[in-house]
């Protein structure tokens, strides 16, 4: 067991065990959305993690490059998905010297842009790496969900996962940092024979109209902004799904096109 800033990202096999996706719902969602909005074949997956989505997208015919800031994730992805090129890099500063038809940023990776400057830099990187008319697909938590809704903020959530014969128990608390417009998380891990490991992280809470403003300023037209269905919603994703635009759900899904 390797310890570092994050137990799960430092141990990619444990991450996949904790968050299984045997039916490749996230990758199928991406493929369906790209197909629906005419996104094209070449694709950069920013925040690719274990490479699971990138690998499946490659099997569906996409020419995929995966990018992540975790060296251990990138090493794992290269080993398990040799058909895909994986690059170590920061989402706010990567420079790959090529352009893509599509850039994806799934599972709230976009929300690691904590400040307005971070978000501007990421969108600038997207603009510099997309072909004219290229498509950005992002999936994240929805800041608007927390307007009057405390469902995810009430109490401590406990979860146990068993991996390689060892039980790992996490106690997680979420709260809102109003001044920073961040959803903060404190997670404490316990397992036999080890001292408790405390990890802290945070996600930017973006609201739909705020996100539209950032994208417009960066040179994108929003093609779709919807809360359901998606790869992590209770309503299952299907290729022909009607896109819900109430924008009150926990997840927010974005499709935007770079202006020519």
N, C-alpha and C positions, 0 to 999 in steps of 0.2 A: 504494500500500500504506500503510494507516494502522497506526501502532504505538501500543501502549498497554499496559495491564496484561496483556492476553491476545490473542495474535495471531489466534486463531480467533473469539472473541466480538467483537473489534473489527472483524472482516472477515466479516460473516455469509455472503456468497456463498462464501467459502473454507471456512467451517464446513460448509455444506451439501455442498460438493464433497468435503470430507474424510470426512464422515459421511452418505453418501447413504441415502435411504429411499424409493426410487422406488415401492414398493408400499404405502407408508403403513402399515407394520406397527404402529408405535407408536400411531397414531391408531385403527387398526382394533382393536387390543388394548383400547384405552380404551373404544371404542364397544361392543365385545362384553361387557366386564366390566360397564359401566354397564347394559346391557340385561339381563344375567344377574341382577344384583342389584337391579334396579328403581330405578335412580338418578334418572331424570327427564331433562328436556330442557335446562334452563339450566345452563351449565358455566363455571367459572373455571379457566383453565389457569395455574398458578403456575410461573414459570420457563419461560415459553413460548418463549424463544429466538427463532428466525427466524420463528415463527408457522406453521411447516409443519404441525404436528399440529393446531393450532387451526383453520387454514384447512380442513383435510380434515374435521375434526369438524363444522364448519359446513356443509360440503357433504353430510354425512350427516344433517342435520336438527337439529343442536344449536344452541342460542342461546349463542354463545361469547364470553367476554371473556378476553384474554390479558394476563398481567402479567409483567414482567421488570425486573431492576435495571439492564440494559445499555441505555443510550440508543440506541446504534447498532443493537442487535437490534430494539428497538421501532420505530425508524424504518424499518428494512428490512421488518419484518412489516407495518406499515401500508401500505407501498408495494405489497407482493406479495399481500396478502390483505385487500383493501378491505372485504370483507363482514364482517370481524371487528373489534371494538373492542379496541384495545391500550392498555395503561396502563403508565406507568413507575412502579415501586414496589419496595419492599423486602419480602421475604416475612415479615419479623418485625414489620412496622409498618404494612402497607397498610390503608387504610380507604376502601372504595368506596361505602358508604352503601346497599348492596343485598345481597340474599341469593340464593344459588344452590341448585339441586338437587344439584349435584356440584362438588367441587373436585378437580383433578388436580395431581400434582406428580411429573413423570417424569424419567428419566435422571439419577437421584441428586441432583436439585436439593434434596431434603429434607436431604441430608447436608451442605449448606452451613450448616446450623444446628450449629455446632461445639460449643456449650456446652449444658448442660441448660436454662439460661435462654433461649437462642435457640429451642430446640425447644418449650419451654412457650409462648413468645410466638407462634410460628408456629401451634401448635395452637389457641391462643386466637383468633388471627385467623381460622382456619378455623371455629371454633365461632361467631364473630360474623357470618360471611358465609354460613353454611349454613342452609337451611330446617330446621326440626325434622324429624328422620328423614333428613336429607341424607347423601350418601355422599362419603367421601374415598378417592381412589384414588392410590396412590403406588408408584413403581418405583425401585429403588435397588440399590447394592451391598449384599451381605449380610455383616455383620461376622463371623458364625459361619463363613463360608467360610475365614477366615484362621486358624482354630484348627488348627494343625498343617499348614497348606497354604501353601507358599511359591511356588506356581506363578507368581504375578504379581510376586513380589518378587526373583526371581533375575535379576540382571544388568540391563543397559541395553537397552531396546528401541528400534530404529531404524526409522523409517518415512519414505518420501518420497512427496509428493503434488505433481503438476504442475497448475498453475492459471494460466490466461492466459499460457502459454508459459514460466513460471518454475517451477523445481523447488524445493520447500521440504522440507528434511530435518529431522526432529525426533529427538532422542535423549532418551529418557524413563526416569527411574528412580523407582520407588516404594519407600517404606519405611514401617514402622509406628512412629508416635509413641505408645508404650505409655501414657505418663503422660497425654497428652491424648486418648487413645482416638481417634486420627486416622490415616487413611491419607494420607501426604504424598507430593507429587509434585514433582519438579524436571524441567522440560522445557527443552531448549536447541534453538532453531531456527537453522538455517543456510540461506542462499540467496545466489546470486551478487550481488556488489556491495554487500553489507550486513554490518554487524557482527553477530556472534551475539546473539540475543535470549534471555535466560534468564527463565523464568516459573516461579513457585512457587504451588502451590495445595494444598488439603487437603479431605478429606471425613471427617465423623464416622463412625466404625464403630459401628453400632447392631446389637445382638443381638436375636433374635426376642422373647424374654421381656421384655427391657428395653423394646422398642418397645410391646409389649402393655401394660406398666405405664404408660408415658407416655400412651397413648391412653385407658386406663381413667380415669386421673386427670383427663384433659381432658374426659371426658364422652362417650367413644366406645365402641361395642361393635365388636370385631373380627369381621367376617364371614368373612374369608378371609386367610390368610397362607401364601404358597406360593413355592417357589423356581423351579419350572418347570411348564409352559412360560411364555414371556413374549416381549416384543418383541426382547429382546437375549440370548436363550438359544439354545444349539445346537439344542435341540428346537423346531421351529417352532410358533408360536402358531396355534391354530384356535379358532373360536367355541365348539365343544363339547368343548374339551380337559378331561381330568381334571387337577385341580390337585395337583401333587406337594407333600407336606407334610413331606418329610425335612428340608428347610431347611438342606441342606449345600452347595447350589450357590452360584455366584458372585452371582446376582441374588436379590433379595427383593421380592415383590409383595404389596401390602397393600390390602385393601378394608375400610373401617370405616364404621359408621353412627353419626351423632350421635343420642344418646338424646333422646327427647322431654322 
